[in-house]
Amino acid sequence: MDGDERRRAILAVARRNGSVEVAAVAAELAVSLETVRRDLRVLEENGLVRRTHGGAYPVESAGFETTLAARTTRHVPQKARIAAAAVELLGEAETVFIDEGFTPQLIAEALPQDRPLTVVTASLATAGSLAGREHTQALM
């Protein structure tokens, strides 16, 4: 596989998955990490990807928001850790606002259930996940 074919393959993976990781692409294409980094540099110079630490994402994906369904399958363990950390920061708060999105929904699900809490949200999914709780009032 020559450089142009390799870069086309990298770009195809980035477009299909929304991003690429250097190590994964290197393993998949059986090339060195530095080869993938050089290819990503060329793709970025041509305006096709934007490089990140350890990977890249296609430029066309930078301008639109992914669907909630897509976000519920990506980086779930990391988002769950973020949710747990956010809940730890609540302290003794009695009222919280939770925005729309998958990570905020995970925060809502991780809220304490053993004390009175009012949650203000614009998210139907978040309100729905809190609806059956005894000590939680959800306001939309």
C-alpha positions in Angstrom: 0.0 0.0 0.0 1.5 3.3 -1.0 1.2 6.6 0.9 -1.8 7.9 -1.0 -3.7 4.6 -0.5 -2.8 4.6 3.2 -4.0 8.2 3.6 -7.3 7.4 1.8 -7.7 4.4 4.2 -7.0 6.5 7.2 -9.5 9.2 6.1 -12.1 6.6 5.4 -11.8 5.2 8.9 -11.9 8.7 10.4 -15.1 9.5 8.4 -16.7 6.2 9.3 -15.9 6.3 13.0 -15.8 10.0 13.6 -12.1 9.8 14.6 -9.0 7.7 14.4 -6.3 6.8 16.9 -2.7 6.6 15.8 -2.0 3.3 17.5 -5.1 1.6 16.2 -4.5 2.7 12.6 -0.8 1.7 12.8 -1.8 -1.8 14.0 -4.6 -2.1 11.4 -2.3 -1.0 8.5 0.8 -2.7 9.8 2.9 0.5 9.7 4.8 2.5 12.3 3.2 5.1 14.6 5.4 7.7 13.0 4.1 6.8 9.5 0.6 7.3 10.7 1.5 10.6 12.3 3.1 11.8 9.0 0.0 10.7 7.1 -2.2 12.6 9.5 0.0 15.7 9.2 -0.4 15.5 5.4 -4.2 15.0 5.7 -4.3 18.0 8.1 -2.2 20.2 5.7 -4.8 19.3 3.0 -7.6 20.4 5.3 -9.1 16.9 5.6 -8.6 16.1 9.3 -7.8 18.0 12.5 -5.1 16.3 14.6 -5.6 15.7 18.3 -3.4 14.2 20.9 -3.0 10.6 19.8 -5.3 10.8 16.7 -7.4 12.9 14.5 -11.0 13.6 13.4 -12.3 14.5 10.0 -12.8 18.2 9.5 -16.4 17.8 8.3 -17.3 16.2 11.6 -16.2 19.3 13.5 -19.1 21.4 12.2 -22.0 19.3 13.3 -23.4 17.8 16.5 -23.6 14.0 16.6 -27.0 12.4 17.5 -27.7 11.4 21.1 -27.9 7.8 19.9 -24.4 8.0 18.6 -23.1 9.7 21.7 -24.6 7.0 24.0 -22.2 4.4 22.5 -18.9 6.4 22.5 -16.6 6.8 25.5 -19.2 5.5 27.9 -16.7 4.5 30.7 -15.1 7.9 30.6 -18.5 9.6 30.6 -19.6 7.5 33.6 -16.4 8.6 35.5 -17.2 12.2 34.6 -20.7 11.8 35.9 -19.5 10.3 39.2 -17.0 13.1 39.7 -19.7 15.7 39.0 -22.1 14.2 41.5 -19.3 14.3 44.1 -19.1 18.0 43.6 -22.7 18.6 44.5 -22.1 18.5 48.2 -25.3 19.2 50.1 -27.0 21.0 47.2 -30.8 20.9 47.2 -31.4 22.1 43.6 -29.3 21.4 40.5 -29.7 22.2 36.8 -28.8 19.4 34.4 -28.4 20.2 30.7 -29.3 18.1 27.8 -27.0 15.3 26.5 -25.8 11.9 27.3 -23.2 12.8 29.9 -25.7 15.0 31.8 -28.2 12.1 31.7 -25.5 9.9 33.3 -25.1 12.6 36.0 -28.8 12.5 36.6 -28.8 8.8 37.0 -25.9 9.0 39.5 -27.6 11.6 41.7 -28.1 10.6 45.3 -31.5 9.0 46.0 -31.5 9.2 49.8 -32.2 12.9 50.2 -34.6 15.6 48.8 -33.3 17.0 45.6 -34.9 19.3 42.9 -33.5 18.9 39.4 -34.2 21.5 36.8 -33.7 20.2 33.2 -34.8 20.8 29.6 -34.1 17.1 28.8 -37.0 14.8 28.6 -34.7 11.8 28.9 -33.2 13.2 32.1 -36.6 14.0 33.5 -37.9 10.5 32.6 -35.0 8.8 34.3 -35.7 10.8 37.5 -39.5 10.5 37.4 -39.8 7.4 39.7 -37.5 8.6 42.4 -39.1 9.2 45.8 -37.0 12.1 47.0 -36.3 13.8 43.7 -38.5 16.4 42.0 -37.8 17.0 38.3 -38.8 20.4 36.8 -38.9 21.0 33.1 
